[in-house]
């Protein structure tokens, strides 16, 4: 076997140590709870807030700093709660405001911060504002809070622009006016049951500031801002022929008219001021699917948000050269504005990384997996996922984990079509399987009803039969389990202040990502051959058992003490 090991001598500094104590968010590990799929206390088959509260100790045992909760507000659930009809209450499906208060109190007692979701781009079509808009004539103040336009064509029968919905189909729906005739069109960048708000309207701005105050006063530690790049639209509303889902430019170099418009930043500056009027270090995190890392960094300038998910990293295939490039560019772009880089590998909108990395593309953009699609290689995906996570947790900055990834959960790739609930599936006529496969309820107990998710055994999405082996109680205390790997990595990350550390590239074979962070040496072998570990180093943690012959196998990451 011919292996060449990395050289730890020739280091190139890419990112300096974060010296100050600074606010908590700069190196926090934040765990995303998707409430409908985490723990169901009342047996309805949908997770709820009392279920979350009852299981918060899991997060302490795991060793994270904070939890982000996806929406639990009143909603017809046309987009799993991202279609909100009242921003200041809790949907009975998930509990009550008192349950939210109890959750906050318990989390704080346990030393966990709590971030909630804020969905400002659109409301539900059942929001009182939209009901009033439909009941009022064109040109009325009620319609002005949304984006209503006359159609094109002689009788207004064509949508005002050619824009597509991110979930498939047109981004406009025509309404029937009071006289029974077809009338204006309203914009919905997502489902037709999610009308876009008009952020030029002072009432919209004032109301959301009030929503922020409402939750800040209840004690939340921050907000994850949904569709942060989408609130402001180009007032000229031009047709768009460029990429659909992310900010980009079309063939003529024109920017996307509904993404990453300059006007969004002023909104976040106002929110930052509002947060700073409250005590404690409250934070804003941007969900901005913007391709250009320098453009993403503009959301985390000193007077705007605190974190922005690094989706470029999430989309990077498991290949050393690509990873090195994204890591370096991310740190460079965020360092330029003094912000931490916020690493993430999975969430409720993407194929879980234990499956994504097991495809021939080794990751990248995917729109769901169905039973008829080529299936990911499970063992390879899991091995790479563990290695990818160990790599991520050694990077300086903050990191987000998605519920279930600490169990090595794969995507549910064989969900029956009839069980699918993501509007993307119906809106694309099944061409895109959608996101349900990443949203299947969590297995807690190998032998429990619905694997301990719900004592009634109900589960709003079917759980695969083979999931008993992923259950928390099947992994706790088991050497080599993914759960114990996450716990060990999080403990070492905290002890060694890796989130505040520096990053120095080390010379290594092409297929290996190799860097130093403080006195830790990190090697991730993305190739298909083993590489030699540097002499005189001690293995502190590896993503899988090492063979003991001084080599690092393929698809494995190791943390070494130099
Ligand atoms: C992003 C959310 O994460 C996703 O689940 C939702 O469908 C869209 N925004 C629309 O709110």
Boltz pocket constraint, residues with backbone or C-beta under 6 A from the ligand:
constraints:
  - pocket:
      binder: B
      contacts: [[A, 79], [A, 82], [A, 83], [A, 119], [A, 190], [A, 226], [A, 227], [A, 287], [A, 348], [A, 349]]
      max_distance: 6.0
